[in-house]
Amino acid sequence: MPLGTRLALGLGALALAVFAVVGAVTVKSMEDYLARRMDDQMATTQVSLKKEYDRSRNLKSSVYGWYSALYDVRDGQPRPLDTSGLPDDSADSAEFAAVAQRVIGGEEPAFRTGYLDGLGAYRLRGCEVSDGVVMVSAAPMRDITTTMRQLVLVEVAAFALALVAFVVIGRAVLRRGLQPLSDMARTAHDITSHDLTDSAQLPVRAHGDGGGVEVEELRTAFNTMLEHIDTSLAARTAAEQRLRRFIADASHELRTPLTSIRGYADLFRYAAANAPEERAAHLEKLRSEAARMTVLLDDLLLLARLDAAEVETPLRLSDDDLVALVHEAADAFRASRPTHPLSVTAPPGPVRLVFDPVRLRQVVDNLLTNAAVHTPAGTAVSLSLSTPPGRVVLRVSDSGPGIPAADQGRIFDRFYRVDDSRTRDRGGSGLGLAVVRSLVVAHGGTVELDSGPGSTVFSVELPRLRHGGSAA
């Protein structure tokens, strides 16, 4: 059974109990009110009957169709004094005598509700009208009974209609108020294949459009939950895709040096048997391919550790001089790449910064190597360090042919190469720039590329922090 129906029926049961209590109290109050009015009217009537009896010595002319009798109670027992006011052939004189006996007992006025044979319910009242004389009168209760019966019927009919209206209208109001919950349930059922786009979310309505503040908050929380689920699923899907691509690329990259090592090993075995003078050349090739695979594995391990930096950071931070690191990297580049003239621009004094000297040196070396590998001999390369307020900026630029615009968006992806064949021949693994970005991000910085024909600039921006994370 729907929640709205259950709530409406529950409210209907509560309303029925309230109606029953109100009806019972109303009927009882009305009955007591009519009984008091009858008692007052009987008292007035008995005074009139006493006066008439004193004048005519006859009680038969009773008013309003009531009945009366006089009893002598001087000896402690009610003895009929005048019963002419009783109905003809009435066998109910005992009812009147019982009321008279109660007056003798000290109860005055005395009341009793009795049933007279063939006449129905009557209200009897007895009181002393003179010394030793008690008058007992009986008034019919037909009017009170009829009035109470009609009142009960009217209340039952009115309460029944009110109850039906209450349940029907309450069900409609509850259905409207619970509509957002139905929308949430329908949306939850409609979500398939991880489709948590904006079309799957609930519309945000203004207050008063249904459900109230509480349901509005629930709707907002539901949409927020969908957004979080959507983001989590998208992130997980992207991570799975990256992982599959990473495994495929890593397998491909590792297969190449392993195939080469196996081939050179076979050549070495052949040369050892037939041409010993070739062994040195084959051994050098084996060492070269092993070194290439070692670099690749080291880069893969570093990237894996950077990906898991939330658990354990792979950086060893210290307060060091960035200017000295720039000059050391420049000297190493000049020694290993004499075909590419390098210019260095840096502040004259030390620039203190909290960083990992080994890893940041790796960033600079990778950027310089990338500039040399992808540009022809004689291309000028520059390395600069500047210190804007609150940060430091490292720039590595070259005057080479530039990077095509179609490749710039993926230049930092793992195993991505602008020119696959040429880069592989030169020993590149396609991980250098990916390592650069991951290390810079691990330091809390950013790396950007600005490239066009004749100019390529990699800019590394790092926050200038002291120990404890405060700005310098």
Secondary structure, DSSP 8 states (H G I E B T S, - for coil): --HHHHHHHHHHHHHHHHHHHHHHHHHHHHHHHHHHHHHHHHHHHHHHHHHHHHHHS---S-GGG-EEEEEE-TTSS-EEEE-TTS-TT-S-HHHHHHHHHHHHTT-SSEEEEEEETTTEEEEEEEEEEETTEEEEEEEE-HHHHHHHHHHHHHHHHHHHHHHHHHHHHHHHHHHHHTHHHHHHHHHHHH--TT--SGGGS-----TTSSSHHHHHHHHHHHHHHHHHHHHHHHHHHHHHHHHHHHHHHHHHHHHHHHHHHHHHHHHHHHHHHH-GGGHHHHHHHHHHHHHHHHHHHHHHHHHHHHHTTTTS-----EEEEHHHHHHHHHHHHHHH-TTS-EEEE--SS--EEEE-HHHHHHHHHHHHHHHHHTS-TT--EEEEEE--TTEEEEEEEE-SS---HHHHTTTTSTT--SSHHHHHHTT--S-HHHHHHHHHHHTT-EEEEEEETTEEEEEEEEE-B-TTS-B-
